[in-house]
Amino acid sequence: MALLQVGVLFALTARAEIVGCYLPWLVLRQGRSALWLLPAAASLALFAWLLTLHPAAAGRTYAAYGGMYITIALIWLRVVDGVVLTRWDGLGAALALAGMAVIALQPAAR
């Protein structure tokens, strides 16, 4: 799978997980309607399905996925929560993405 495809798939997977966890947070912490739990469940189901589309073994996929999750979570922090990111956030995301690339794009075993 090409780098761009892997990156997009990981980004979609991370977004589905974050939405699936953020909506219950709104219900529990901000008193929003419990009806928000329905799209949250759908988003978490989408997250689980998207994980099955990754070509690597499950453990390797989960390990590599962490890098993209960190990056998307920081983007969420900025866009949704309005928190200004620091250079340390950027550096951490870059390191996490580098680790993801090493794991996800390793040569196939012979």
N, CA and C atoms as an extended XYZ file, in Angstrom:
330
Properties=species:S:1:pos:R:3:atomname:S:1:resname:S:1:resid:I:1 pbc="F F F"
N         0.855       -1.174        0.000 N   MET     1
C         0.000        0.000        0.000 CA  MET     1
C         0.901        1.237        0.000 C   MET     1
N         0.612        2.198       -0.833 N   ALA     2
C         1.434        3.394       -0.967 CA  ALA     2
C         1.346        4.268        0.278 C   ALA     2
N         2.371        5.091        0.452 N   LEU     3
C         2.449        5.957        1.636 CA  LEU     3
C         1.209        6.825        1.783 C   LEU     3
N         0.753        7.440        0.704 N   LEU     4
C        -0.424        8.307        0.778 CA  LEU     4
C        -1.660        7.517        1.193 C   LEU     4
N        -1.844        6.330        0.640 N   GLN     5
C        -3.002        5.503        0.996 CA  GLN     5
C        -2.955        5.098        2.460 C   GLN     5
N        -1.784        4.699        2.918 N   VAL     6
C        -1.627        4.304        4.327 CA  VAL     6
C        -1.939        5.494        5.233 C   VAL     6
N        -1.395        6.651        4.885 N   GLY     7
C        -1.622        7.850        5.693 CA  GLY     7
C        -3.083        8.242        5.759 C   GLY     7
N        -3.764        8.223        4.610 N   VAL     8
C        -5.188        8.584        4.577 CA  VAL     8
C        -6.013        7.574        5.367 C   VAL     8
N        -5.718        6.293        5.200 N   LEU     9
C        -6.465        5.266        5.932 CA  LEU     9
C        -6.255        5.410        7.441 C   LEU     9
N        -5.024        5.650        7.862 N   PHE    10
C        -4.761        5.861        9.286 CA  PHE    10
C        -5.472        7.118        9.789 C   PHE    10
N        -5.466        8.185        9.001 N   ALA    11
C        -6.130        9.429        9.421 CA  ALA    11
C        -7.636        9.224        9.567 C   ALA    11
N        -8.254        8.529        8.625 N   LEU    12
C        -9.698        8.250        8.733 CA  LEU    12
C        -9.996        7.377        9.944 C   LEU    12
N        -9.147        6.397       10.182 N   THR    13
C        -9.323        5.505       11.330 CA  THR    13
C        -9.231        6.302       12.636 C   THR    13
N        -8.245        7.177       12.731 N   ALA    14
C        -8.075        7.990       13.943 CA  ALA    14
C        -9.258        8.924       14.149 C   ALA    14
N        -9.710        9.538       13.075 N   ARG    15
C       -10.849       10.463       13.210 CA  ARG    15
C       -12.090        9.724       13.702 C   ARG    15
N       -12.336        8.538       13.168 N   ALA    16
C       -13.501        7.763       13.601 CA  ALA    16
C       -13.402        7.419       15.087 C   ALA    16
N       -12.197        7.069       15.543 N   GLU    17
C       -12.036        6.743       16.963 CA  GLU    17
C       -12.233        7.982       17.835 C   GLU    17
N       -11.659        9.093       17.430 N   ILE    18
C       -11.774       10.308       18.239 CA  ILE    18
C       -13.219       10.771       18.328 C   ILE    18
N       -13.940       10.770       17.217 N   VAL    19
C       -15.357       11.158       17.236 CA  VAL    19
C       -16.143       10.201       18.130 C   VAL    19
N       -15.850        8.902       18.019 N   GLY    20
C       -16.546        7.902       18.823 CA  GLY    20
C       -16.310        8.060       20.315 C   GLY    20
N       -15.196        8.647       20.681 N   CYS    21
C       -14.899        8.884       22.092 CA  CYS    21
C       -15.292       10.296       22.540 C   CYS    21
N       -15.260       11.246       21.644 N   TYR    22
C       -15.579       12.632       21.989 CA  TYR    22
C       -17.071       12.811       22.274 C   TYR    22
N       -17.912       12.166       21.495 N   LEU    23
C       -19.357       12.332       21.696 CA  LEU    23
C       -19.814       11.832       23.069 C   LEU    23
N       -19.376       10.664       23.540 N   PRO    24
C       -19.733       10.282       24.917 CA  PRO    24
C       -19.160       11.248       25.950 C   PRO    24
N       -18.000       11.808       25.676 N   TRP    25
C       -17.421       12.804       26.578 CA  TRP    25
C       -18.364       13.995       26.691 C   TRP    25
N       -18.932       14.422       25.547 N   LEU    26
C       -19.894       15.530       25.583 CA  LEU    26
C       -21.118       15.174       26.429 C   LEU    26
N       -21.575       13.942       26.303 N   VAL    27
C       -22.748       13.491       27.069 CA  VAL    27
C       -22.425       13.470       28.563 C   VAL    27
N       -21.301       12.888       28.915 N   LEU    28
C       -20.964       12.690       30.322 CA  LEU    28
C       -20.419       13.936       31.007 C   LEU    28
N       -19.672       14.764       30.283 N   ARG    29
C       -19.023       15.912       30.909 CA  ARG    29
C       -19.746       17.227       30.691 C   ARG    29
N       -20.530       17.315       29.601 N   GLN    30
C       -21.191       18.577       29.308 CA  GLN    30
C       -22.712       18.459       29.293 C   GLN    30
N       -23.217       17.314       29.705 N   GLY    31
C       -24.655       17.144       29.835 CA  GLY    31
C       -25.431       17.149       28.526 C   GLY    31
N       -24.786       16.802       27.438 N   ARG    32
C       -25.493       16.749       26.156 CA  ARG    32
C       -26.439       15.555       26.136 C   ARG    32
N       -27.339       15.552       25.181 N   SER    33
C       -28.334       14.497       25.060 CA  SER    33
C       -27.672       13.130       24.888 C   SER    33
N       -28.267       12.133       25.514 N   ALA    34
C       -27.774       10.763       25.386 CA  ALA    34
C       -27.912       10.251       23.953 C   ALA    34
N       -28.688       10.932       23.141 N   LEU    35
C       -28.810       10.538       21.736 CA  LEU    35
C       -27.477       10.639       20.999 C   LEU    35
N       -26.550       11.435       21.510 N   TRP    36
C       -25.223       11.523       20.906 CA  TRP    36
C       -24.458       10.202       21.011 C   TRP    36
N       -24.932        9.311       21.875 N   LEU    37
C       -24.264        8.010       22.001 CA  LEU    37
C       -24.495        7.132       20.769 C   LEU    37
N       -25.573        7.375       20.036 N   LEU    38
C       -25.840        6.587       18.827 CA  LEU    38
C       -24.802        6.858       17.735 C   LEU    38
N       -24.559        8.114       17.347 N   PRO    39
C       -23.492        8.323       16.367 CA  PRO    39
C       -22.111        7.963       16.913 C   PRO    39
N       -21.945        8.055       18.233 N   ALA    40
C       -20.670        7.642       18.831 CA  ALA    40
C       -20.450        6.152       18.601 C   ALA    40
N       -21.470        5.352       18.827 N   ALA    41
C       -21.359        3.907       18.602 CA  ALA    41
C       -21.097        3.608       17.126 C   ALA    41
N       -21.780        4.329       16.250 N   ALA    42
C       -21.563        4.130       14.809 CA  ALA    42
C       -20.132        4.494       14.431 C   ALA    42
N       -19.621        5.562       15.006 N   SER    43
C       -18.258        5.987       14.705 CA  SER    43
C       -17.240        4.967       15.210 C   SER    43
N       -17.472        4.398       16.381 N   LEU    44
C       -16.560        3.374       16.894 CA  LEU    44
C       -16.652        2.090       16.080 C   LEU    44
N       -17.841        1.772       15.569 N   ALA    45
C       -17.975        0.614       14.678 CA  ALA    45
C       -17.203        0.872       13.378 C   ALA    45
N       -17.302        2.090       12.856 N   LEU    46
C       -16.540        2.460       11.665 CA  LEU    46
C       -15.045        2.358       11.939 C   LEU    46
N       -14.624        2.823       13.083 N   PHE    47
C       -13.218        2.717       13.493 CA  PHE    47
C       -12.748        1.263       13.453 C   PHE    47
N       -13.520        0.373       14.052 N   ALA    48
C       -13.139       -1.040       14.076 CA  ALA    48
C       -13.073       -1.617       12.665 C   ALA    48
N       -14.035       -1.267       11.823 N   TRP    49
C       -14.035       -1.755       10.441 CA  TRP    49
C       -12.832       -1.217        9.674 C   TRP    49
N       -12.534        0.077        9.847 N   LEU    50
C       -11.389        0.664        9.144 CA  LEU    50
C       -10.086       -0.027        9.535 C   LEU    50
N        -9.959       -0.445       10.782 N   LEU    51
C        -8.751       -1.164       11.201 CA  LEU    51
C        -8.571       -2.452       10.408 C   LEU    51
N        -9.670       -3.077        9.991 N   THR    52
C        -9.558       -4.332        9.235 CA  THR    52
C        -9.067       -4.095        7.813 C   THR    52
N        -9.094       -2.879        7.322 N   LEU    53
C        -8.664       -2.581        5.954 CA  LEU    53
C        -7.147       -2.420        5.833 C   LEU    53
N        -6.474       -2.298        6.947 N   HIS    54
C        -5.021       -2.153        6.914 CA  HIS    54
C        -4.392       -3.494        6.551 C   HIS    54
N        -3.363       -3.475        5.702 N   PRO    55
C        -2.811       -4.728        5.183 CA  PRO    55
C        -1.919       -5.494        6.155 C   PRO    55
N        -1.384       -4.850        7.160 N   ALA    56
C        -0.447       -5.508        8.073 CA  ALA    56
C        -1.191       -6.314        9.134 C   ALA    56
N        -0.446       -7.136        9.846 N   ALA    57
C        -1.003       -7.892       10.970 CA  ALA    57
C        -1.570       -6.911       11.984 C   ALA    57
N        -2.555       -7.344       12.732 N   ALA    58
C        -3.280       -6.447       13.644 CA  ALA    58
C        -2.344       -5.725       14.613 C   ALA    58
N        -1.448       -6.427       15.257 N   GLY    59
C        -0.547       -5.798       16.226 CA  GLY    59
C         0.323       -4.734       15.588 C   GLY    59
N         0.840       -5.014       14.391 N   ARG    60
C         1.670       -4.028       13.694 CA  ARG    60
C         0.825       -2.820       13.295 C   ARG    60
N        -0.399       -3.073       12.846 N   THR    61
C        -1.299       -1.974       12.483 CA  THR    61
C        -1.569       -1.090       13.687 C   THR    61
N        -1.860       -1.688       14.841 N   TYR    62
C        -2.142       -0.903       16.041 CA  TYR    62
C        -0.923       -0.080       16.448 C   TYR    62
N         0.254       -0.671       16.340 N   ALA    63
C         1.480        0.028       16.721 CA  ALA    63
C         1.719        1.229       15.812 C   ALA    63
N         1.573        1.034       14.518 N   ALA    64
C         1.790        2.127       13.568 CA  ALA    64
C         0.688        3.174       13.683 C   ALA    64
N        -0.512        2.735       13.914 N   TYR    65
C        -1.672        3.630       14.001 CA  TYR    65
C        -1.495        4.692       15.086 C   TYR    65
N        -0.792        4.344       16.131 N   GLY    66
C        -0.597        5.276       17.243 CA  GLY    66
C        -0.008        6.607       16.810 C   GLY    66
N         0.900        6.584       15.858 N   GLY    67
C         1.514        7.820       15.385 CA  GLY    67
C         0.517        8.755       14.739 C   GLY    67
N        -0.343        8.204       13.912 N   MET    68
C        -1.354        9.032       13.258 CA  MET    68
C        -2.392        9.482       14.271 C   MET    68
N        -2.734        8.625       15.229 N   TYR    69
C        -3.707        9.001       16.252 CA  TYR    69
C        -3.222       10.238       17.015 C   TYR    69
N        -1.957       10.247       17.385 N   ILE    70
C        -1.391       11.391       18.106 CA  ILE    70
C        -1.540       12.658       17.279 C   ILE    70
N        -1.218       12.568       16.012 N   THR    71
C        -1.281       13.736       15.129 CA  THR    71
C        -2.709       14.233       14.960 C   THR    71
N        -3.646       13.334       14.704 N   ILE    72
C        -5.043       13.730       14.518 CA  ILE    72
C        -5.616       14.273       15.829 C   ILE    72
N        -5.225       13.688       16.959 N   ALA    73
C        -5.695       14.196       18.254 CA  ALA    73
C        -5.216       15.626       18.481 C   ALA    73
N        -4.001       15.931       18.080 N   LEU    74
C        -3.499       17.298       18.234 CA  LEU    74
C        -4.225       18.259       17.299 C   LEU    74
N        -4.512       17.809       16.089 N   ILE    75
C        -5.302       18.644       15.167 CA  ILE    75
C        -6.685       18.885       15.760 C   ILE    75
N        -7.287       17.855       16.324 N   TRP    76
C        -8.599       17.983       16.985 CA  TRP    76
C        -8.510       19.000       18.124 C   TRP    76
N        -7.444       18.902       18.915 N   LEU    77
C        -7.242       19.821       20.028 CA  LEU    77
C        -7.237       21.266       19.539 C   LEU    77
N        -6.604       21.501       18.408 N   ARG    78
C        -6.524       22.861       17.868 CA  ARG    78
C        -7.847       23.307       17.255 C   ARG    78
N        -8.418       22.457       16.389 N   VAL    79
C        -9.602       22.860       15.617 CA  VAL    79
C       -10.874       22.838       16.457 C   VAL    79
N       -11.092       21.791       17.206 N   VAL    80
C       -12.341       21.623       17.960 CA  VAL    80
C       -12.271       22.310       19.325 C   VAL    80
N       -11.193       22.086       20.046 N   ASP    81
C       -11.077       22.650       21.388 CA  ASP    81
C       -10.476       24.054       21.396 C   ASP    81
N        -9.900       24.476       20.287 N   GLY    82
C        -9.368       25.828       20.187 CA  GLY    82
C        -8.095       26.082       20.970 C   GLY    82
N        -7.367       25.028       21.305 N   VAL    83
C        -6.126       25.172       22.056 CA  VAL    83
C        -4.971       25.400       21.072 C   VAL    83
N        -4.190       26.423       21.334 N   VAL    84
C        -3.031       26.706       20.480 CA  VAL    84
C        -1.959       25.650       20.739 C   VAL    84
N        -1.467       25.057       19.664 N   LEU    85
C        -0.437       24.026       19.790 CA  LEU    85
C         0.931       24.675       19.963 C   LEU    85
N         1.809       23.956       20.640 N   THR    86
C         3.169       24.434       20.858 CA  THR    86
C         4.116       23.760       19.871 C   THR    86
N         5.330       24.245       19.836 N   ARG    87
C         6.316       23.587       18.971 CA  ARG    87
C         6.594       22.164       19.461 C   ARG    87
N         6.398       21.942       20.751 N   TRP    88
C         6.601       20.605       21.309 CA  TRP    88
C         5.517       19.654       20.823 C   TRP    88
N         4.298       20.171       20.674 N   ASP    89
C         3.233       19.352       20.085 CA  ASP    89
C         3.620       18.947       18.660 C   ASP    89
N         4.108       19.930       17.895 N   GLY    90
C         4.520       19.658       16.516 CA  GLY    90
C         5.666       18.668       16.444 C   GLY    90
N         6.646       18.841       17.307 N   LEU    91
C         7.781       17.923       17.334 CA  LEU    91
C         7.330       16.517       17.717 C   LEU    91
N         6.474       16.423       18.711 N   GLY    92
C         5.966       15.109       19.128 CA  GLY    92
C         5.195       14.433       18.017 C   GLY    92
N         4.364       15.194       17.314 N   ALA    93
C         3.606       14.622       16.194 CA  ALA    93
C         4.544       14.156       15.091 C   ALA    93
N         5.574       14.961       14.786 N   ALA    94
C         6.530       14.573       13.742 CA  ALA    94
C         7.265       13.290       14.112 C   ALA    94
N         7.677       13.180       15.363 N   LEU    95
C         8.351       11.955       15.815 CA  LEU    95
C         7.415       10.747       15.756 C   LEU    95
N         6.158       10.961       16.161 N   ALA    96
C         5.178        9.874       16.134 CA  ALA    96
C         4.925        9.418       14.692 C   ALA    96
N         4.819       10.375       13.765 N   LEU    97
C         4.604       10.034       12.360 CA  LEU    97
C         5.822        9.326       11.767 C   LEU    97
N         7.006        9.729       12.169 N   ALA    98
C         8.212        9.043       11.701 CA  ALA    98
C         8.209        7.588       12.186 C   ALA    98
N         7.838        7.392       13.447 N   GLY    99
C         7.741        6.028       13.970 CA  GLY    99
C         6.691        5.219       13.244 C   GLY    99
N         5.542        5.858       12.954 N   MET   100
C         4.490        5.178       12.198 CA  MET   100
C         5.010        4.740       10.838 C   MET   100
N         5.733        5.631       10.156 N   ALA   101
C         6.245        5.318        8.828 CA  ALA   101
C         7.230        4.155        8.878 C   ALA   101
N         8.100        4.130        9.874 N   VAL   102
C         9.066        3.037       10.006 CA  VAL   102
C         8.338        1.703       10.156 C   VAL   102
N         7.308        1.682       10.981 N   ILE   103
C         6.573        0.437       11.222 CA  ILE   103
C         5.710        0.063       10.020 C   ILE   103
N         4.951        1.014        9.501 N   ALA   104
C         3.975        0.718        8.452 CA  ALA   104
C         4.608        0.441        7.100 C   ALA   104
N         5.763        1.027        6.816 N   LEU   105
C         6.346        0.933        5.480 CA  LEU   105
C         7.573        0.032        5.423 C   LEU   105
N         7.768       -0.786        6.432 N   GLN   106
C         8.926       -1.663        6.422 CA  GLN   106
C         8.852       -2.644        5.256 C   GLN   106
N        10.003       -3.078        4.764 N   PRO   107
C        10.007       -4.052        3.656 CA  PRO   107
C         9.334       -5.356        4.076 C   PRO   107
N         8.727       -5.992        3.116 N   ALA   108
C         8.081       -7.287        3.392 CA  ALA   108
C         9.146       -8.329        3.725 C   ALA   108
N         8.819       -9.201        4.676 N   ALA   109
C         9.730      -10.282        5.058 CA  ALA   109
C         9.830      -11.277        3.909 C   ALA   109
N        11.014      -11.811        3.731 N   ARG   110
C        11.214      -12.779        2.638 CA  ARG   110
C        11.126      -14.181        3.129 C   ARG   110
